[in-house]
Amino acid sequence: MSPGSYVESSLKDRKMPDEEWIKKLPDGRKVKFFYHELPEDGAFITAQIQGNEVVYSVVLARAGNPLSREGVESHFKGELLKK
């Protein structure tokens, strides 16, 4: 595997111990996500839609750490589809 393909592959499958990021939804709204690993395979995750005071938060006792960004985002999929 060449060094370039390794970097591309590792970024694609990236896992993170603590991170926040912003994602734009198909309808144009932006969502800020936060992921924090907790002891004993737990995780604290949040999602907040831009301009919205409501923050969706979940504590996962058995998260299967580390979670990918897609794994975090999937926990909020139903709430984020609501307008």
TORFITOR-551702 format. One line per field, with one value per atom (N, C-alpha, C, O, CB): atom name; x, y, z. Coordinates in nm, 4 decimals. Each point is the difference from the previous one (the first is absolute). Glycine has a CB too. Layout:
<pts>
atom: CA;...
east: X;...
north: Y;...
up: Z;...
</pts>
This chain:
<pts>
atom: N;CA;C;O;CB;N;CA;C;O;CB;N;CA;C;O;CB;N;CA;C;O;CB;N;CA;C;O;CB;N;CA;C;O;CB;N;CA;C;O;CB;N;CA;C;O;CB;N;CA;C;O;CB;N;CA;C;O;CB;N;CA;C;O;CB;N;CA;C;O;CB;N;CA;C;O;CB;N;CA;C;O;CB;N;CA;C;O;CB;N;CA;C;O;CB;N;CA;C;O;CB;N;CA;C;O;CB;N;CA;C;O;CB;N;CA;C;O;CB;N;CA;C;O;CB;N;CA;C;O;CB;N;CA;C;O;CB;N;CA;C;O;CB;N;CA;C;O;CB;N;CA;C;O;CB;N;CA;C;O;CB;N;CA;C;O;CB;N;CA;C;O;CB;N;CA;C;O;CB;N;CA;C;O;CB;N;CA;C;O;CB;N;CA;C;O;CB;N;CA;C;O;CB;N;CA;C;O;CB;N;CA;C;O;CB;N;CA;C;O;CB;N;CA;C;O;CB;N;CA;C;O;CB;N;CA;C;O;CB;N;CA;C;O;CB;N;CA;C;O;CB;N;CA;C;O;CB;N;CA;C;O;CB;N;CA;C;O;CB;N;CA;C;O;CB;N;CA;C;O;CB;N;CA;C;O;CB;N;CA;C;O;CB;N;CA;C;O;CB;N;CA;C;O;CB;N;CA;C;O;CB;N;CA;C;O;CB;N;CA;C;O;CB;N;CA;C;O;CB;N;CA;C;O;CB;N;CA;C;O;CB;N;CA;C;O;CB;N;CA;C;O;CB;N;CA;C;O;CB;N;CA;C;O;CB;N;CA;C;O;CB;N;CA;C;O;CB;N;CA;C;O;CB;N;CA;C;O;CB;N;CA;C;O;CB;N;CA;C;O;CB;N;CA;C;O;CB;N;CA;C;O;CB;N;CA;C;O;CB;N;CA;C;O;CB;N;CA;C;O;CB;N;CA;C;O;CB;N;CA;C;O;CB;N;CA;C;O;CB;N;CA;C;O;CB;N;CA;C;O;CB;N;CA;C;O;CB;N;CA;C;O;CB;N;CA;C;O;CB;N;CA;C;O;CB;N;CA;C;O;CB;N;CA;C;O;CB
east: 0.0855;-0.0855;0.0895;0.0921;-0.2786;0.1616;0.0806;-0.0367;-0.1115;0.1295;0.0756;-0.0297;-0.1232;-0.0749;0.3158;-0.2638;-0.1168;-0.1305;-0.0949;0.2316;-0.1423;-0.1235;-0.0227;-0.1146;0.1407;0.0820;-0.0144;-0.0643;-0.0921;0.2934;-0.1535;-0.0556;-0.1469;-0.0836;0.3101;-0.2585;-0.1383;-0.0882;-0.1098;0.1896;-0.0346;-0.0761;-0.0176;-0.1095;0.1956;0.0192;-0.0102;-0.0919;-0.0674;0.2976;-0.2348;-0.0907;-0.1444;-0.0901;0.2707;-0.2025;-0.1343;-0.0601;-0.1183;0.1807;0.0172;-0.0471;0.0349;0.0083;0.0154;-0.0037;0.0515;-0.0870;-0.1226;0.2238;-0.0375;-0.0644;0.0600;0.1126;-0.1535;-0.0321;0.0542;-0.0389;-0.1124;0.1038;0.1000;-0.0328;-0.0892;-0.0915;0.3085;-0.1944;-0.0799;0.0048;0.1079;-0.0592;-0.1644;0.0013;-0.1355;-0.1029;0.2775;-0.1724;-0.1239;0.0168;0.1107;-0.1636;-0.0581;0.0022;-0.1371;-0.0989;0.2765;-0.1821;-0.1247;-0.0282;0.0892;-0.0530;-0.1625;-0.0419;-0.1205;-0.0888;0.1749;-0.0873;-0.1123;-0.0983;0.0373;0.1088;-0.2726;-0.1045;-0.0467;0.0229;-0.0952;0.0077;-0.0468;-0.0914;-0.0040;0.0223;-0.0918;-0.0899;0.0706;-0.0646;-0.1218;0.3196;0.0781;0.0287;0.0858;-0.1848;0.0292;0.0262;0.1351;0.0433;-0.2916;0.3143;0.1267;-0.0213;-0.0779;0.2056;-0.0579;-0.0090;0.1396;0.0928;-0.3013;0.2223;0.1268;-0.0091;-0.0906;0.1326;0.0525;0.0055;0.1182;0.1013;-0.2083;0.0924;0.1076;0.0047;-0.1036;0.0797;0.1442;0.0214;0.1082;0.1082;-0.1778;0.0396;0.0975;-0.0030;-0.1044;0.0780;0.1413;0.0082;-0.0054;0.0611;0.0736;-0.2090;-0.0098;0.0672;0.0215;-0.2374;0.2494;0.0628;-0.0892;-0.1218;0.2431;-0.0578;-0.0680;-0.0885;-0.1124;0.1180;0.0453;-0.0666;-0.1237;-0.0819;0.1669;-0.0998;-0.1129;0.0319;0.1155;-0.1873;-0.0315;0.0183;-0.1111;-0.1129;0.2261;-0.0802;-0.0961;-0.0010;0.1041;-0.0668;-0.1546;-0.0094;-0.1119;-0.1012;0.1883;-0.0679;-0.1017;-0.0140;0.0894;-0.0408;-0.1639;-0.0253;-0.0834;-0.0979;0.1079;0.0282;-0.0747;-0.0128;0.0994;-0.0178;-0.2054;-0.0267;0.0285;-0.0403;-0.1352;0.2446;0.0368;-0.1228;-0.1030;0.2964;-0.1814;-0.1092;-0.1070;-0.1007;0.1460;-0.0267;-0.0981;0.0590;0.1132;-0.2113;0.0218;0.0484;-0.0033;0.0631;-0.1411;0.0062;-0.0107;0.1270;0.0470;-0.2984;0.3054;0.1155;-0.0445;-0.0459;0.2149;-0.1552;-0.0321;0.1238;0.1073;-0.2770;0.1564;0.1130;-0.0328;-0.1133;0.1843;0.0288;-0.0166;0.1256;0.1122;-0.2635;0.1305;0.1098;-0.0149;-0.1022;0.1171;0.0865;-0.0013;0.0869;0.1199;-0.1568;-0.0227;0.0748;0.0980;0.1105;-0.3041;0.1528;0.0859;0.0043;-0.0732;0.0159;0.1434;0.0042;0.0718;-0.0256;0.0199;0.0950;0.0825;0.1083;0.0290;-0.2231;0.2544;0.1011;0.1173;0.0318;-0.0998;0.1315;-0.0399;-0.1078;-0.0037;0.2325;-0.3156;-0.1057;0.0512;0.0841;-0.2605;0.1265;0.0305;-0.0970;-0.0987;0.1852;-0.0581;-0.0933;-0.1367;-0.1032;0.2949;-0.1916;-0.1261;-0.0764;-0.1228;0.2247;-0.0294;-0.0633;-0.0675;-0.1105;0.2803;-0.1031;-0.0578;-0.1219;-0.1064;0.3334;-0.2124;-0.1085;-0.1239;-0.1122;0.2831;-0.1520;-0.1142;-0.0897;-0.1190;0.2580;-0.0852;-0.0808;-0.1038;-0.1006;0.2948;-0.1710;-0.0885;-0.0805;-0.0720;0.2334;-0.1498;-0.0595;-0.1495;-0.0441;0.2125;-0.2460;-0.1443;-0.0318;-0.0891;0.0569;0.1038;-0.0239;0.0391;-0.0672;0.1053;0.0693;0.0479;-0.0845;0.0065;0.2199;-0.3050;-0.0883;-0.1250;-0.0668;0.1516;-0.1163;-0.1151;0.0347;0.1150;-0.1910;-0.0251;0.0238;-0.0778;0.0063;0.0327
north: -0.1178;0.1178;0.1235;0.0091;-0.1324;0.2166;0.1211;0.0931;-0.0073;-0.0146;0.1108;0.0925;0.0857;0.0267;-0.0229;0.0395;0.0824;-0.0730;0.0568;0.0643;-0.2474;-0.0758;-0.0329;-0.0113;-0.0843;0.0798;-0.0250;0.1202;-0.0163;-0.1350;0.2716;0.1209;0.0143;0.0270;0.0837;-0.1283;0.0117;-0.1020;0.0340;0.0494;-0.2060;-0.1057;0.0291;-0.0187;-0.1451;0.2093;0.0242;0.1183;-0.0003;-0.0934;0.1924;0.1125;-0.0422;0.0459;0.1130;-0.2439;-0.0461;-0.0805;0.0150;-0.0188;-0.0806;-0.0868;0.0555;-0.0750;-0.1194;0.3224;0.0640;-0.0234;0.0087;0.1611;-0.1992;-0.0123;0.1082;0.0439;-0.2966;0.2958;0.1063;-0.0177;-0.0411;0.1938;-0.1224;-0.0117;0.1147;-0.0245;-0.0945;0.2396;0.1185;0.0929;0.0367;-0.0573;0.0581;0.0878;0.0655;-0.0517;-0.0918;0.2589;0.0632;0.0397;0.0285;0.0556;-0.0826;0.0331;0.0518;-0.0189;-0.1560;0.2397;0.0540;-0.0690;-0.0191;0.2441;-0.2618;-0.0653;0.0760;0.0413;-0.2691;0.2450;0.0645;-0.1073;-0.0942;0.2880;-0.1785;-0.0941;0.0293;0.1101;-0.1323;-0.0732;0.0211;0.1223;0.0609;-0.3062;0.2815;0.1156;0.1328;0.1047;-0.2547;0.1461;0.1219;0.0346;0.0840;-0.0054;-0.1413;0.0281;-0.0586;-0.1014;0.1017;0.0644;-0.0497;-0.0584;0.0527;0.1181;-0.2798;-0.0665;-0.0138;-0.0432;-0.0817;0.1623;-0.0160;-0.1274;-0.0151;0.2678;-0.3439;-0.1259;0.0035;0.0647;-0.1889;0.0539;-0.0134;-0.1441;-0.0608;0.3027;-0.2958;-0.1370;0.0006;0.0551;-0.1497;0.0322;-0.0105;-0.1420;-0.0493;0.2945;-0.3101;-0.1352;0.0062;0.0868;-0.1640;-0.0164;-0.0136;-0.1306;-0.0875;0.2219;-0.1490;-0.1243;-0.1219;0.0113;0.1207;-0.2461;-0.1285;-0.0081;-0.0499;0.0312;0.0677;-0.0106;0.0883;-0.0236;-0.2062;0.3304;0.0919;0.1170;0.0227;-0.0888;0.1396;0.1194;0.0997;-0.0385;-0.0979;0.2647;0.1088;0.0675;0.0457;-0.0119;-0.0267;0.0589;0.1040;-0.0152;-0.1981;0.3185;0.1038;0.0432;-0.0202;0.0976;-0.0171;0.0601;0.1259;-0.0031;-0.2238;0.3367;0.1254;0.0619;0.0233;0.0131;-0.0100;0.0642;0.1487;0.0625;-0.2361;0.2298;0.1411;0.0877;-0.0182;-0.0301;0.1437;0.0920;-0.0587;0.0658;0.0381;-0.2253;-0.0684;-0.0149;-0.0460;-0.0783;0.1629;-0.0103;-0.1432;-0.0301;0.2622;-0.3193;-0.1385;-0.0764;0.0059;0.0027;-0.0800;-0.0870;-0.1418;-0.0290;0.2131;-0.2711;-0.1407;-0.0667;0.0075;-0.0099;-0.0633;-0.0633;-0.1441;-0.0324;0.2533;-0.3070;-0.1416;-0.0479;0.0312;-0.0675;-0.0395;-0.0694;-0.1476;-0.0617;0.2331;-0.2267;-0.1406;-0.0780;0.0258;0.0332;-0.1542;-0.0784;-0.0949;-0.0223;0.0385;-0.0717;-0.0926;0.0478;-0.0487;-0.1484;0.2918;0.0653;-0.0814;0.0176;0.1969;-0.3031;-0.0691;0.0920;0.0018;-0.1448;0.2199;0.0992;-0.0607;-0.1175;0.2479;-0.0519;0.1364;0.0006;-0.0874;0.1676;0.0187;0.0155;0.0827;0.0883;-0.1047;-0.0118;0.0815;0.1183;0.0010;-0.2035;0.3007;0.1124;-0.0500;0.0454;0.1082;-0.2463;-0.0542;-0.0702;0.0067;-0.0338;-0.0404;-0.0666;0.0987;-0.0247;-0.1550;0.2912;0.1047;0.0605;0.0111;0.0391;-0.0113;0.0654;-0.0883;0.0505;0.0762;-0.2570;-0.0910;-0.0030;-0.0288;-0.1085;0.1664;0.0016;0.1128;-0.0082;-0.0903;0.2018;0.1168;0.0119;0.0979;0.0158;-0.2110;0.0077;0.0358;0.0889;-0.2576;0.1016;0.0258;0.1419;0.0636;-0.3022;0.2885;0.1359;0.1047;0.1022;-0.1828;0.0552;0.0987;0.0056;0.0984;-0.1334;-0.0675;0.0024;0.0848;0.0427;-0.2696;0.2512;0.0843;0.1451;0.0415;-0.2057;0.2407;0.1444;0.0816;0.1229;-0.1634
up: 0.0000;0.0000;0.0000;0.0813;0.0417;-0.2112;-0.0059;0.1149;0.0515;-0.3014;0.2919;0.1103;-0.0238;0.0940;-0.0462;-0.1698;-0.0301;0.0225;0.0541;-0.2184;0.1230;0.0181;0.1468;0.0434;-0.2729;0.3074;0.1434;0.0683;0.0801;-0.0845;-0.0265;0.0605;-0.0378;0.0863;-0.0926;-0.1201;-0.0458;0.0707;0.0443;-0.2675;0.2344;0.0653;0.1481;0.0531;-0.2204;0.2359;0.1431;0.0300;0.1031;-0.0740;-0.1141;0.0214;-0.0226;0.0703;-0.1403;-0.0253;-0.0324;0.1152;0.0307;-0.2734;0.3061;0.1072;0.1375;0.0973;-0.2507;0.1615;0.1194;0.1230;-0.0069;-0.1402;0.2579;0.1296;0.0899;-0.0233;-0.0053;0.1299;0.0830;0.1463;0.0289;-0.2256;0.2902;0.1418;0.0485;0.0786;-0.0448;-0.0763;0.0336;-0.1204;-0.0465;0.2976;-0.3010;-0.1168;-0.0189;0.0436;-0.1506;0.0407;-0.0444;-0.1454;-0.0457;0.2794;-0.3056;-0.1417;-0.0415;0.0708;-0.1145;-0.0707;-0.0539;-0.1331;-0.0826;0.1978;-0.1333;-0.1240;-0.0552;0.0746;0.0045;-0.2100;-0.0662;-0.0454;-0.0699;-0.0051;0.1157;-0.0386;-0.1426;-0.0502;0.2915;-0.3071;-0.1373;-0.0153;-0.1069;0.0746;0.1389;-0.0095;0.0287;0.0043;0.0632;-0.0478;0.0197;0.1450;0.0271;-0.2346;0.3014;0.1422;0.0396;-0.0548;0.1058;0.0444;0.0513;0.1392;0.0795;-0.2155;0.1642;0.1295;0.0573;-0.0683;-0.0014;0.1968;0.0699;0.0838;0.0819;-0.0763;-0.0269;0.0730;0.0961;-0.0265;-0.1670;0.3054;0.0970;0.0483;0.0268;0.0438;-0.0596;0.0462;0.1063;-0.0204;-0.2036;0.3391;0.1083;0.0537;0.0427;0.0170;-0.0624;0.0554;0.1519;0.0624;-0.2610;0.2569;0.1447;0.0418;-0.0840;0.0891;0.1233;0.0465;-0.0258;-0.0138;0.1893;-0.1814;-0.0139;-0.1240;0.0064;0.2398;-0.3588;-0.1298;-0.0148;-0.0888;0.0798;0.0940;-0.0107;-0.0912;-0.0360;0.2645;-0.2651;-0.0830;0.0288;0.0302;-0.2095;0.1698;0.0108;-0.1357;-0.0472;0.2994;-0.3162;-0.1330;-0.0019;0.0683;-0.1735;0.0267;-0.0124;-0.1454;-0.0821;0.3161;-0.2630;-0.1311;0.0229;0.0746;-0.1950;0.0568;0.0104;-0.1376;-0.0688;0.3043;-0.2747;-0.1283;0.0140;0.0980;-0.1585;-0.0372;0.0027;0.0220;-0.0650;-0.0872;0.2448;0.0287;0.0891;0.0261;-0.2418;0.2630;0.0834;0.1397;0.0149;-0.2147;0.3028;0.1365;0.0523;0.1012;-0.0636;-0.1044;0.0442;-0.0373;-0.1136;0.0888;0.1230;-0.0231;0.0312;0.1105;-0.0538;-0.1539;0.0200;0.0574;-0.0598;-0.1313;0.3073;0.0667;0.0336;0.0355;0.0575;-0.1044;0.0310;0.0730;-0.0398;-0.1633;0.3099;0.0657;-0.0349;0.0300;0.1616;-0.2546;-0.0384;0.0981;0.0106;-0.2553;0.3164;0.0980;-0.0678;0.0496;0.1071;-0.2696;-0.0757;-0.1452;-0.0862;0.2408;-0.1776;-0.1304;-0.1069;-0.1191;0.2391;-0.0783;-0.0994;-0.0514;-0.1196;0.0545;0.1551;-0.0352;-0.0739;0.0187;0.1786;-0.2800;-0.0341;-0.1075;-0.0866;0.1473;-0.0538;-0.0999;-0.1176;0.0174;0.1626;-0.2972;-0.1173;-0.0015;0.0735;-0.2048;0.0483;-0.0151;-0.0453;0.0494;-0.1048;-0.0378;-0.0502;0.1121;0.0053;-0.2340;0.3181;0.1136;0.0939;0.0484;-0.0661;0.0430;0.0855;-0.0687;0.0609;0.0396;-0.2256;-0.0734;-0.0103;0.0037;-0.1326;0.1163;-0.0158;0.1232;-0.0123;-0.1408;0.2713;0.1220;-0.0014;0.0704;0.0531;-0.2016;-0.0021;-0.1292;-0.0195;0.1686;-0.2356;-0.1332;0.0055;-0.0727;-0.0059;0.1629;0.0087;0.0433;-0.0563;0.1089;0.0463;0.0482;-0.1041;-0.0142;0.2474;-0.3050;-0.0965;-0.1256;-0.0737;0.1623;-0.1151;-0.1158;0.0255;-0.0942;0.0312;0.1919;0.0347;-0.0277;0.0137;0.1630;-0.2158;-0.0235;0.0987;-0.0029;-0.2393
</pts>
